[in-house]
Amino acid sequence: MRNAISELGLSLQKAIWTRRAESWEQMENPGLNKVVDAVLEFSNPQSLGTAIDLGCGSGQLALPLAKRFDKVIAVDISPKMIEILENKAKDLGLSNVETQVGALQHLNFAPNSVDLVVSNYVLHHLSDLEKAKIIKSSAQWLRPGGQIVIGDMMFGRGLTSEDREIIASKLVEFIKRGPGGWWRIVKNVGRFVFRLQEKPISQSAWRRIFESAGLVDIEIKPIVAEAAVGIAHRS
């Protein structure tokens, strides 16, 4: 039963992101762009060999990284997102981007085969257990000295003053937008309370996930109100 529910959830995510692919590509989001820039800035492993982009979308990380790495493996659950990325790579003359359509939960790469694992605004869609499993697997894929850089929503359930400050800032932002923002509040309250689509966790929880995976030199750097970048290395 649990596997059936999990597969149903994956099918739903695939449908959602395939439907959103074109609109996501055209969307302007200054905050998201700042997080993308930060992930790229902090992605500086010892060896510029192979990078993996988990939940690559249309290539905001994968394509810039392909200009620095020998190979980038770009993975996304949406075939449409992958199609957009492949067309962009072709237009840019990038032949070192390898694409895969599939769920992150099912990935399997050889140990000690990767220099960098990145992801941006993806893992908050997964359960906490799935987040931890993916980071643990990613740590095993890394070569010694390799690096993981995760950009994501990083706040918890409002139990800390830091969380409450982040939540309050988002409420103020939506209220200022007028009726459209008020509707966003209504929708997001349900998502937040019941963790239906988005399941963010706090910066301290992310630190614990990195530590449990055996990673070292862990840093969490806040970027915009609700988002931060987590950086960790394999020893």
Helices and strands as residue ranges (DSSP letters): H 2-26, H 30-42, E 50-54, H 62-66, E 71-76, H 79-91, E 97-101, G 104-106, E 114-120, G 123-125, H 128-141, E 142-153, H 161-176, H 179-194, H 203-212, E 216-224, E 227-233
